[in-house]
Amino acid sequence: MNVPDSCYLNDESALHALQELGDFSKMRRMQKGKLWVGRSIAYSIMKKYPTAIQIAMA
């Protein structure tokens, strides 16, 4: 799927960690193994945790 302004998280453990840190609401749920977020949110989290976040571009 081509979604140029979004990214997805495909690690459920990472989702739970980011929820505990307060970066994602506990209401957010993965669907079909992915959690879609806006690119600006992904970049903000990457800036906050530069050694823990990996972004892959295809």
Gaussian input, Z-matrix of N, CA and C with variables (Angstrom, degrees):
# hf/3-21g

backbone

0 1
 N
 C     1     B1
 C     2     B2     1     A1
 N     3     B3     2     A2     1     D1
 C     4     B4     3     A3     2     D2
 C     5     B5     4     A4     3     D3
 N     6     B6     5     A5     4     D4
 C     7     B7     6     A6     5     D5
 C     8     B8     7     A7     6     D6
 N     9     B9     8     A8     7     D7
 C    10    B10     9     A9     8     D8
 C    11    B11    10    A10     9     D9
 N    12    B12    11    A11    10    D10
 C    13    B13    12    A12    11    D11
 C    14    B14    13    A13    12    D12
 N    15    B15    14    A14    13    D13
 C    16    B16    15    A15    14    D14
 C    17    B17    16    A16    15    D15
 N    18    B18    17    A17    16    D16
 C    19    B19    18    A18    17    D17
 C    20    B20    19    A19    18    D18
 N    21    B21    20    A20    19    D19
 C    22    B22    21    A21    20    D20
 C    23    B23    22    A22    21    D21
 N    24    B24    23    A23    22    D22
 C    25    B25    24    A24    23    D23
 C    26    B26    25    A25    24    D24
 N    27    B27    26    A26    25    D25
 C    28    B28    27    A27    26    D26
 C    29    B29    28    A28    27    D27
 N    30    B30    29    A29    28    D28
 C    31    B31    30    A30    29    D29
 C    32    B32    31    A31    30    D30
 N    33    B33    32    A32    31    D31
 C    34    B34    33    A33    32    D32
 C    35    B35    34    A34    33    D33
 N    36    B36    35    A35    34    D34
 C    37    B37    36    A36    35    D35
 C    38    B38    37    A37    36    D36
 N    39    B39    38    A38    37    D37
 C    40    B40    39    A39    38    D38
 C    41    B41    40    A40    39    D39
 N    42    B42    41    A41    40    D40
 C    43    B43    42    A42    41    D41
 C    44    B44    43    A43    42    D42
 N    45    B45    44    A44    43    D43
 C    46    B46    45    A45    44    D44
 C    47    B47    46    A46    45    D45
 N    48    B48    47    A47    46    D46
 C    49    B49    48    A48    47    D47
 C    50    B50    49    A49    48    D48
 N    51    B51    50    A50    49    D49
 C    52    B52    51    A51    50    D50
 C    53    B53    52    A52    51    D51
 N    54    B54    53    A53    52    D52
 C    55    B55    54    A54    53    D53
 C    56    B56    55    A55    54    D54
 N    57    B57    56    A56    55    D55
 C    58    B58    57    A57    56    D56
 C    59    B59    58    A58    57    D57
 N    60    B60    59    A59    58    D58
 C    61    B61    60    A60    59    D59
 C    62    B62    61    A61    60    D60
 N    63    B63    62    A62    61    D61
 C    64    B64    63    A63    62    D62
 C    65    B65    64    A64    63    D63
 N    66    B66    65    A65    64    D64
 C    67    B67    66    A66    65    D65
 C    68    B68    67    A67    66    D66
 N    69    B69    68    A68    67    D67
 C    70    B70    69    A69    68    D68
 C    71    B71    70    A70    69    D69
 N    72    B72    71    A71    70    D70
 C    73    B73    72    A72    71    D71
 C    74    B74    73    A73    72    D72
 N    75    B75    74    A74    73    D73
 C    76    B76    75    A75    74    D74
 C    77    B77    76    A76    75    D75
 N    78    B78    77    A77    76    D76
 C    79    B79    78    A78    77    D77
 C    80    B80    79    A79    78    D78
 N    81    B81    80    A80    79    D79
 C    82    B82    81    A81    80    D80
 C    83    B83    82    A82    81    D81
 N    84    B84    83    A83    82    D82
 C    85    B85    84    A84    83    D83
 C    86    B86    85    A85    84    D84
 N    87    B87    86    A86    85    D85
 C    88    B88    87    A87    86    D86
 C    89    B89    88    A88    87    D87
 N    90    B90    89    A89    88    D88
 C    91    B91    90    A90    89    D89
 C    92    B92    91    A91    90    D90
 N    93    B93    92    A92    91    D91
 C    94    B94    93    A93    92    D92
 C    95    B95    94    A94    93    D93
 N    96    B96    95    A95    94    D94
 C    97    B97    96    A96    95    D95
 C    98    B98    97    A97    96    D96
 N    99    B99    98    A98    97    D97
 C   100   B100    99    A99    98    D98
 C   101   B101   100   A100    99    D99
 N   102   B102   101   A101   100   D100
 C   103   B103   102   A102   101   D101
 C   104   B104   103   A103   102   D102
 N   105   B105   104   A104   103   D103
 C   106   B106   105   A105   104   D104
 C   107   B107   106   A106   105   D105
 N   108   B108   107   A107   106   D106
 C   109   B109   108   A108   107   D107
 C   110   B110   109   A109   108   D108
 N   111   B111   110   A110   109   D109
 C   112   B112   111   A111   110   D110
 C   113   B113   112   A112   111   D111
 N   114   B114   113   A113   112   D112
 C   115   B115   114   A114   113   D113
 C   116   B116   115   A115   114   D114
 N   117   B117   116   A116   115   D115
 C   118   B118   117   A117   116   D116
 C   119   B119   118   A118   117   D117
 N   120   B120   119   A119   118   D118
 C   121   B121   120   A120   119   D119
 C   122   B122   121   A121   120   D120
 N   123   B123   122   A122   121   D121
 C   124   B124   123   A123   122   D122
 C   125   B125   124   A124   123   D123
 N   126   B126   125   A125   124   D124
 C   127   B127   126   A126   125   D125
 C   128   B128   127   A127   126   D126
 N   129   B129   128   A128   127   D127
 C   130   B130   129   A129   128   D128
 C   131   B131   130   A130   129   D129
 N   132   B132   131   A131   130   D130
 C   133   B133   132   A132   131   D131
 C   134   B134   133   A133   132   D132
 N   135   B135   134   A134   133   D133
 C   136   B136   135   A135   134   D134
 C   137   B137   136   A136   135   D135
 N   138   B138   137   A137   136   D136
 C   139   B139   138   A138   137   D137
 C   140   B140   139   A139   138   D138
 N   141   B141   140   A140   139   D139
 C   142   B142   141   A141   140   D140
 C   143   B143   142   A142   141   D141
 N   144   B144   143   A143   142   D142
 C   145   B145   144   A144   143   D143
 C   146   B146   145   A145   144   D144
 N   147   B147   146   A146   145   D145
 C   148   B148   147   A147   146   D146
 C   149   B149   148   A148   147   D147
 N   150   B150   149   A149   148   D148
 C   151   B151   150   A150   149   D149
 C   152   B152   151   A151   150   D150
 N   153   B153   152   A152   151   D151
 C   154   B154   153   A153   152   D152
 C   155   B155   154   A154   153   D153
 N   156   B156   155   A155   154   D154
 C   157   B157   156   A156   155   D155
 C   158   B158   157   A157   156   D156
 N   159   B159   158   A158   157   D157
 C   160   B160   159   A159   158   D158
 C   161   B161   160   A160   159   D159
 N   162   B162   161   A161   160   D160
 C   163   B163   162   A162   161   D161
 C   164   B164   163   A163   162   D162
 N   165   B165   164   A164   163   D163
 C   166   B166   165   A165   164   D164
 C   167   B167   166   A166   165   D165
 N   168   B168   167   A167   166   D166
 C   169   B169   168   A168   167   D167
 C   170   B170   169   A169   168   D168
 N   171   B171   170   A170   169   D169
 C   172   B172   171   A171   170   D170
 C   173   B173   172   A172   171   D171

   B1=1.4440
   B2=1.5304
   B3=1.2905
   B4=1.4591
   B5=1.5276
   B6=1.3247
   B7=1.4632
   B8=1.5313
   B9=1.3256
   B10=1.4623
   B11=1.5315
   B12=1.3128
   B13=1.4637
   B14=1.5248
   B15=1.3386
   B16=1.4589
   B17=1.5220
   B18=1.3185
   B19=1.4654
   B20=1.5213
   B21=1.3103
   B22=1.4529
   B23=1.5177
   B24=1.3082
   B25=1.4586
   B26=1.5198
   B27=1.3239
   B28=1.4703
   B29=1.5238
   B30=1.3241
   B31=1.4594
   B32=1.5275
   B33=1.3262
   B34=1.4607
   B35=1.5307
   B36=1.3199
   B37=1.4682
   B38=1.5262
   B39=1.3237
   B40=1.4625
   B41=1.5242
   B42=1.3164
   B43=1.4677
   B44=1.5185
   B45=1.3326
   B46=1.4690
   B47=1.5277
   B48=1.3201
   B49=1.4653
   B50=1.5252
   B51=1.3309
   B52=1.4588
   B53=1.5271
   B54=1.3217
   B55=1.4648
   B56=1.5314
   B57=1.3229
   B58=1.4671
   B59=1.5317
   B60=1.3123
   B61=1.4634
   B62=1.5301
   B63=1.3166
   B64=1.4564
   B65=1.5170
   B66=1.3247
   B67=1.4551
   B68=1.5286
   B69=1.3207
   B70=1.4578
   B71=1.5166
   B72=1.3000
   B73=1.4541
   B74=1.5265
   B75=1.3134
   B76=1.4668
   B77=1.5281
   B78=1.3256
   B79=1.4665
   B80=1.5269
   B81=1.3296
   B82=1.4738
   B83=1.5132
   B84=1.3197
   B85=1.4596
   B86=1.5230
   B87=1.3090
   B88=1.4598
   B89=1.5191
   B90=1.3330
   B91=1.4526
   B92=1.5239
   B93=1.3067
   B94=1.4718
   B95=1.5266
   B96=1.3354
   B97=1.4588
   B98=1.5187
   B99=1.3466
   B100=1.4613
   B101=1.5229
   B102=1.3246
   B103=1.4615
   B104=1.5257
   B105=1.3242
   B106=1.4624
   B107=1.5207
   B108=1.3332
   B109=1.4671
   B110=1.5262
   B111=1.3054
   B112=1.4533
   B113=1.5214
   B114=1.3024
   B115=1.4633
   B116=1.5300
   B117=1.3182
   B118=1.4626
   B119=1.5264
   B120=1.3301
   B121=1.4692
   B122=1.5300
   B123=1.3163
   B124=1.4691
   B125=1.5295
   B126=1.3339
   B127=1.4594
   B128=1.5279
   B129=1.3262
   B130=1.4680
   B131=1.5240
   B132=1.3284
   B133=1.4690
   B134=1.5210
   B135=1.3275
   B136=1.4598
   B137=1.5378
   B138=1.3207
   B139=1.4670
   B140=1.5341
   B141=1.3258
   B142=1.4697
   B143=1.5314
   B144=1.3367
   B145=1.4737
   B146=1.5255
   B147=1.3209
   B148=1.4756
   B149=1.5298
   B150=1.3005
   B151=1.4657
   B152=1.5172
   B153=1.3402
   B154=1.4587
   B155=1.5217
   B156=1.3124
   B157=1.4668
   B158=1.5260
   B159=1.3065
   B160=1.4523
   B161=1.5185
   B162=1.3239
   B163=1.4602
   B164=1.5224
   B165=1.3181
   B166=1.4714
   B167=1.5131
   B168=1.3126
   B169=1.4598
   B170=1.5173
   B171=1.2971
   B172=1.4637
   B173=1.4969
   A1=108.81
   A2=117.14
   A3=122.44
   A4=109.24
   A5=116.20
   A6=121.95
   A7=106.41
   A8=117.44
   A9=121.02
   A10=115.80
   A11=118.59
   A12=119.35
   A13=112.86
   A14=116.94
   A15=121.24
   A16=111.53
   A17=113.87
   A18=122.54
   A19=106.66
   A20=116.31
   A21=117.40
   A22=110.81
   A23=113.64
   A24=123.52
   A25=105.96
   A26=117.16
   A27=119.28
   A28=112.54
   A29=116.79
   A30=121.91
   A31=108.38
   A32=115.90
   A33=120.41
   A34=112.34
   A35=117.58
   A36=120.69
   A37=110.57
   A38=116.99
   A39=121.15
   A40=109.94
   A41=117.22
   A42=120.64
   A43=110.05
   A44=116.93
   A45=120.04
   A46=111.09
   A47=117.28
   A48=120.73
   A49=110.76
   A50=117.14
   A51=120.88
   A52=111.46
   A53=117.34
   A54=120.41
   A55=110.31
   A56=117.02
   A57=120.15
   A58=111.51
   A59=116.74
   A60=121.41
   A61=112.00
   A62=117.27
   A63=121.66
   A64=114.97
   A65=117.69
   A66=120.50
   A67=112.57
   A68=117.25
   A69=122.24
   A70=108.58
   A71=115.76
   A72=121.66
   A73=109.86
   A74=116.56
   A75=120.76
   A76=110.89
   A77=117.12
   A78=121.85
   A79=111.83
   A80=117.51
   A81=120.52
   A82=110.08
   A83=116.07
   A84=122.25
   A85=109.63
   A86=115.07
   A87=120.80
   A88=108.59
   A89=115.75
   A90=121.64
   A91=107.57
   A92=115.25
   A93=121.77
   A94=111.05
   A95=116.17
   A96=121.72
   A97=115.70
   A98=117.55
   A99=120.39
   A100=110.55
   A101=114.78
   A102=121.86
   A103=106.34
   A104=117.10
   A105=121.43
   A106=109.63
   A107=116.08
   A108=122.01
   A109=108.12
   A110=115.44
   A111=119.97
   A112=110.62
   A113=115.47
   A114=120.83
   A115=111.59
   A116=118.10
   A117=120.32
   A118=111.23
   A119=117.16
   A120=120.76
   A121=109.53
   A122=116.89
   A123=120.88
   A124=110.68
   A125=117.24
   A126=120.18
   A127=111.80
   A128=117.61
   A129=120.81
   A130=111.06
   A131=116.02
   A132=120.28
   A133=109.94
   A134=117.14
   A135=120.59
   A136=110.86
   A137=116.45
   A138=120.41
   A139=111.10
   A140=116.38
   A141=121.55
   A142=112.15
   A143=116.73
   A144=122.62
   A145=109.64
   A146=119.04
   A147=121.06
   A148=115.07
   A149=118.93
   A150=119.80
   A151=112.91
   A152=117.69
   A153=120.23
   A154=113.58
   A155=117.68
   A156=121.44
   A157=110.08
   A158=115.35
   A159=121.52
   A160=108.43
   A161=115.89
   A162=120.42
   A163=107.41
   A164=114.94
   A165=120.86
   A166=107.98
   A167=115.68
   A168=120.57
   A169=109.43
   A170=114.67
   A171=119.00
   A172=111.18
   D1=135.85
   D2=-179.97
   D3=-99.63
   D4=104.38
   D5=179.21
   D6=-126.23
   D7=89.24
   D8=-170.04
   D9=-66.11
   D10=-22.65
   D11=-177.18
   D12=-107.35
   D13=15.74
   D14=-178.40
   D15=-133.16
   D16=160.48
   D17=175.38
   D18=-132.32
   D19=165.64
   D20=174.56
   D21=-133.21
   D22=152.26
   D23=176.79
   D24=-105.02
   D25=129.28
   D26=-178.20
   D27=-120.30
   D28=21.36
   D29=179.82
   D30=-122.93
   D31=108.06
   D32=-176.59
   D33=-62.73
   D34=-34.64
   D35=177.66
   D36=-64.54
   D37=-38.57
   D38=177.78
   D39=-65.61
   D40=-39.79
   D41=177.05
   D42=-59.15
   D43=-47.61
   D44=-179.52
   D45=-62.57
   D46=-40.11
   D47=178.62
   D48=-63.55
   D49=-44.81
   D50=179.81
   D51=-67.57
   D52=-30.27
   D53=174.52
   D54=-68.08
   D55=-42.27
   D56=178.67
   D57=-65.23
   D58=-33.63
   D59=178.69
   D60=-78.25
   D61=-9.27
   D62=177.80
   D63=88.38
   D64=10.94
   D65=-179.57
   D66=-83.95
   D67=-24.20
   D68=174.90
   D69=-129.42
   D70=145.82
   D71=176.27
   D72=-65.66
   D73=150.29
   D74=175.72
   D75=-69.97
   D76=-10.78
   D77=178.38
   D78=-79.45
   D79=-18.44
   D80=-178.95
   D81=-68.97
   D82=136.99
   D83=179.74
   D84=-133.63
   D85=148.25
   D86=175.47
   D87=-78.59
   D88=145.84
   D89=175.23
   D90=-127.23
   D91=125.39
   D92=-177.79
   D93=54.62
   D94=38.70
   D95=175.70
   D96=79.44
   D97=9.67
   D98=-178.37
   D99=-137.24
   D100=147.22
   D101=171.47
   D102=-119.71
   D103=110.74
   D104=-178.76
   D105=-83.11
   D106=134.71
   D107=176.65
   D108=-137.70
   D109=156.34
   D110=176.49
   D111=-65.02
   D112=149.10
   D113=-178.49
   D114=-59.26
   D115=-37.19
   D116=-179.76
   D117=-63.84
   D118=-36.15
   D119=176.93
   D120=-67.22
   D121=-44.16
   D122=179.57
   D123=-60.58
   D124=-43.77
   D125=-179.98
   D126=-68.26
   D127=-34.57
   D128=176.83
   D129=-64.21
   D130=-42.34
   D131=178.19
   D132=-67.54
   D133=-39.93
   D134=178.37
   D135=-62.22
   D136=-39.38
   D137=178.57
   D138=-67.13
   D139=-36.33
   D140=-179.33
   D141=-71.45
   D142=-35.53
   D143=-177.80
   D144=-127.04
   D145=68.53
   D146=-171.88
   D147=-64.55
   D148=-25.03
   D149=-179.00
   D150=-95.22
   D151=-3.03
   D152=-175.96
   D153=-113.12
   D154=-10.24
   D155=-174.88
   D156=-111.00
   D157=136.71
   D158=176.89
   D159=-125.04
   D160=129.31
   D161=177.09
   D162=-115.22
   D163=129.10
   D164=177.55
   D165=-109.30
   D166=135.18
   D167=178.43
   D168=-118.46
   D169=135.97
   D170=-179.14
   D171=-112.98

